[in-house]
């Protein structure tokens, strides 16, 4: 079993849902990332999504765009992102790490080099925002062969056939984009999200996470009632932006938000149990 | 990754892209999931209407009576004499309504938007020509229009910004990234993802996810279809060479495409070499870039060793883009077309030469094609012919040119 499968199995056993924080590698500095990942785990994170900075993050809202810009300003790259995972793995061999980003840095490094290096350093999965199943014929087999879980995005307008396709091709979990929009948008209709998640779970047996627009503990708690995982990105990254000159403070804010989310998610799980 | 190189000459008539939008290894659909459905919807609509007699009749009518087509082919006899080589002919897209070839495509896509019942139009623009052409057709059809434009371009193309506003469009300056055309494209894609239900995204060049490269090409191919017939009427045969500037590559593909199967016609795409290819300050991905994935398609890109897109440079805002249409990538690899570079300084020289010898003030984009055609003509015989796509007129560039030459207007 993969680390991601193990994580979801253990959570199911204890009747809890996965909390998946996102941060961009190297934002605001390379030194910030690994300690922050450890602090996230201590605050209750089950899986970490680590963003590969990209110059043209077309699916991201302004908060995560600026995170990429901050990271790129000091030459963070896919290679260096992989080195950060390697450093994280020295003291944490349990928490899954999923890389999230755009295809071009991966294509530039070379598909084969990427999967080999990712496996070596202990990456568990990769979510490539602009690589739909239609174009993944070359990368996907290499990832599966290397034991890297391909994570696919599902959108509010993905029809049942596409849900089935992603479910067949994907591993680890499915990531439901909770709204038509970019990361960090604010118009989330949770009733609609719930209906959609229930429909997806009719088709797929993979765990389903919800992300894009999860802002606070209350929302996380609500989503945990019907989804298997809550992904939170912009709400955390905006703290890094607000406190970029005092990394300790940024990390403390992130830890507070994650703790509150963890608590709310566990409480709603306990209520339903 | 390995790029499969097919043999250069396709057997049988040229019929790319394939049904999934691939030109060999280039093109395709590289977008986030939320855009897959609207792209499928667009593909279906385009497939339906491209052969629909009513649609074609309305498009032809608009191209004739609103755009002013056919645009003439003009024999630049005095310029040709000065150069002393091949005869240079100009396809006068600068005489179109709004002053450039861009309107051929926006007229077509706007008709499609109306048939798809999308009341809201978005577009990205660099020099502002595509933005103006989009705002123009949106005004005519009563559609709401939002144009994304890099903040740097808003600054250097203030005339076109004002034109768009006069036409009722909202111009949104984009402050992210390098604040130029590529960032305007990112922002337009973000808008589209957020408003997929009521919004039609009019992409201005032959790039982006399938079906855009093929659709924009088809709308622009009116240039080459007319030119083929006009050259036969004027000279009794096809030209020996075609020359067009390439940013995203829409005017070039529009001219080239109807000639692809005419192997005796050479095709030259002219990229912006900026300060010179060797300086790294240019916008010439086909000459000096490598294949990668950006803005929904695989093509040649200007990128660094980590796969990050790098800033481009050109005197001409319309050529200032780090990618290029995937069909050009394919035409380059297959050897069917040749891509060359013209520097800012050479383009300026071409601009002045054409203005002084023929009384035609070309856009800075088109000046790149003119400059290369002059070089090429000098190597050819006087009984040979070069057809240059004069894709736009230069009025919009007067301020840029005056500033560069130290003149205050």
Interface residues (C-beta under 8 A of the other chain):
Chain A: X53 X54 X55 X56 X57 X58 X59 X60 X61 X62 X65 X66 X69 X72 X75 X77 X78 X79 X102 X103 X104 X105 X106 X107 X108 X109 X110 X111 X129 X130 X131 X132 X134 X135 X138 X139 X152 X153 X154 X155 X156 X157 X158 X159 X162 X177 X180 X181 X182 X185
Chain B: X1 X20 X28 X29 X30 X31 X32 X33 X34 X36 X37 X38 X176 X177 X182 X183 X186 X189 X190 X193 X194 X195 X196 X197 X292 X293 X294 X295 X296 X301 X303 X305 X306 X307 X308 X309 X310
